[in-house]
Amino acid sequence: MKHFALTLCLLLSLPLITAPAWSTEDEDAIRVNGEPAPELDWEALMPSDYVLSLESLYNNPELDQLDDYSDRAQRLYDELQQSLASAPVVDALDGRMISIPGFVVPLEGEGDRVGRFFLVPYFGACIHVPPPPSNQIIDVHYAPGTRIDSLYDAVLISGRLTTEVFSHEMGTAGYRLEAYRIAPYEIEYEDAPAE
């Protein structure tokens, strides 16, 4: 169970890529096909009253004592997976043109080009288990395909967002994005405070 608990701690402690708060009035927004595609923060994909309540599921002192391969550990893991896969989306975003930074998890492609992938808020999501909640995974379609030089590099995707669920062995996405533009994204890190 130690591996399971460690995975949960990792999931809860990873920083998300954050962008400016979403606004349809943003004059500096990227324009795609003449339409503004404002940069969206990952938190905007979660309803304001949504709380991933892992603490209530896993605030149990017995957790460290469980064997990873026990029936109880499997039941807890299945509950976690169900909770993550059924996270609510923000219906008001359906049909909006947006831009959002994130990391690529390839799903489909041909040769060295990827045409369908998950966009996730932090590197390693969906590769390590459990995946993020479904409202933090976007199923991206990019018809021409794109070459991803490094999965460690963040990208900025612009396109039309819809609230559409897609399940894959790597995770469940609560959103779909028809991508029109993919560009490198420079992550700005805050400096540590001086001592």
Secondary structure in CASP SS format (residue, H / E / C, confidence):
PFRMAT SS
TARGET T0000
AUTHOR 0000-0000-0000
METHOD secondary structure of the structure
MODEL  1
M C 1.00
K H 1.00
H H 1.00
F H 1.00
A H 1.00
L H 1.00
T H 1.00
L H 1.00
C H 1.00
L H 1.00
L H 1.00
L H 1.00
S H 1.00
L C 1.00
P C 1.00
L C 1.00
I C 1.00
T C 1.00
A C 1.00
P C 1.00
A C 1.00
W C 1.00
S C 1.00
T C 1.00
E C 1.00
D C 1.00
E C 1.00
D C 1.00
A C 1.00
I E 1.00
R E 1.00
V E 1.00
N C 1.00
G C 1.00
E E 1.00
P E 1.00
A E 1.00
P C 1.00
E E 1.00
L C 1.00
D C 1.00
W H 1.00
E H 1.00
A H 1.00
L H 1.00
M C 1.00
P C 1.00
S C 1.00
D C 1.00
Y C 1.00
V C 1.00
L C 1.00
S C 1.00
L H 1.00
E H 1.00
S H 1.00
L H 1.00
Y H 1.00
N C 1.00
N C 1.00
P H 1.00
E H 1.00
L H 1.00
D H 1.00
Q H 1.00
L C 1.00
D C 1.00
D C 1.00
Y C 1.00
S C 1.00
D H 1.00
R H 1.00
A H 1.00
Q H 1.00
R H 1.00
L H 1.00
Y H 1.00
D H 1.00
E H 1.00
L H 1.00
Q H 1.00
Q H 1.00
S H 1.00
L H 1.00
A H 1.00
S C 1.00
A C 1.00
P C 1.00
V C 1.00
V C 1.00
D H 1.00
A H 1.00
L H 1.00
D C 1.00
G C 1.00
R C 1.00
M E 1.00
I E 1.00
S E 1.00
I E 1.00
P E 1.00
G E 1.00
F E 1.00
V E 1.00
V E 1.00
P E 1.00
L E 1.00
E E 1.00
G E 1.00
E E 1.00
G C 1.00
D C 1.00
R E 1.00
V E 1.00
G E 1.00
R E 1.00
F E 1.00
F E 1.00
L E 1.00
V E 1.00
P C 1.00
Y C 1.00
F C 1.00
G C 1.00
A E 1.00
C C 1.00
I C 1.00
H E 1.00
V C 1.00
P C 1.00
P C 1.00
P C 1.00
P C 1.00
S H 1.00
N H 1.00
Q H 1.00
I C 1.00
I E 1.00
D E 1.00
V E 1.00
H E 1.00
Y E 1.00
A E 1.00
P E 1.00
G E 1.00
T E 1.00
R C 1.00
I C 1.00
D C 1.00
S C 1.00
L C 1.00
Y C 1.00
D C 1.00
A C 1.00
V E 1.00
L E 1.00
I E 1.00
S E 1.00
G E 1.00
R E 1.00
L E 1.00
T E 1.00
T C 1.00
E C 1.00
V C 1.00
F E 1.00
S E 1.00
H E 1.00
E C 1.00
M C 1.00
G E 1.00
T E 1.00
A E 1.00
G C 1.00
Y E 1.00
R E 1.00
L E 1.00
E E 1.00
A E 1.00
Y E 1.00
R E 1.00
I E 1.00
A E 1.00
P E 1.00
Y C 1.00
E C 1.00
I C 1.00
E C 1.00
Y C 1.00
E C 1.00
D C 1.00
A C 1.00
P C 1.00
A C 1.00
E C 1.00
END
